[in-house]
Amino acid sequence: MLAGLQGAILLIAAKRQGAIASAMAQHDYETDVRAAAQIEMLMNMNAEQLKLLQELRDMRDRP
């Protein structure tokens, strides 16, 4: 009887661990998606700044 009870408790614990791991994986994925979007935004801002800097240099170097 004890073994049956322990088996049931172990199954419940395993299910809970699986649910926790699944939730953590989903959170990691969502974090990665947000980070990728932020990196893309920063890369676009950086490209725009480089473009503006080049325009300023061109204006400075014109006779």
Secondary structure in CASP SS format (residue, H / E / C, confidence):
PFRMAT SS
TARGET T0000
AUTHOR 0000-0000-0000
METHOD secondary structure of the structure
MODEL  1
M C 1.00
L H 1.00
A H 1.00
G H 1.00
L H 1.00
Q H 1.00
G H 1.00
A H 1.00
I H 1.00
L H 1.00
L H 1.00
I H 1.00
A H 1.00
A H 1.00
K H 1.00
R H 1.00
Q H 1.00
G H 1.00
A H 1.00
I H 1.00
A H 1.00
S H 1.00
A H 1.00
M H 1.00
A H 1.00
Q H 1.00
H H 1.00
D H 1.00
Y H 1.00
E H 1.00
T H 1.00
D H 1.00
V H 1.00
R H 1.00
A H 1.00
A H 1.00
A H 1.00
Q H 1.00
I H 1.00
E H 1.00
M H 1.00
L H 1.00
M H 1.00
N H 1.00
M H 1.00
N H 1.00
A H 1.00
E H 1.00
Q H 1.00
L H 1.00
K H 1.00
L H 1.00
L H 1.00
Q H 1.00
E H 1.00
L H 1.00
R H 1.00
D H 1.00
M H 1.00
R H 1.00
D H 1.00
R C 1.00
P C 1.00
END
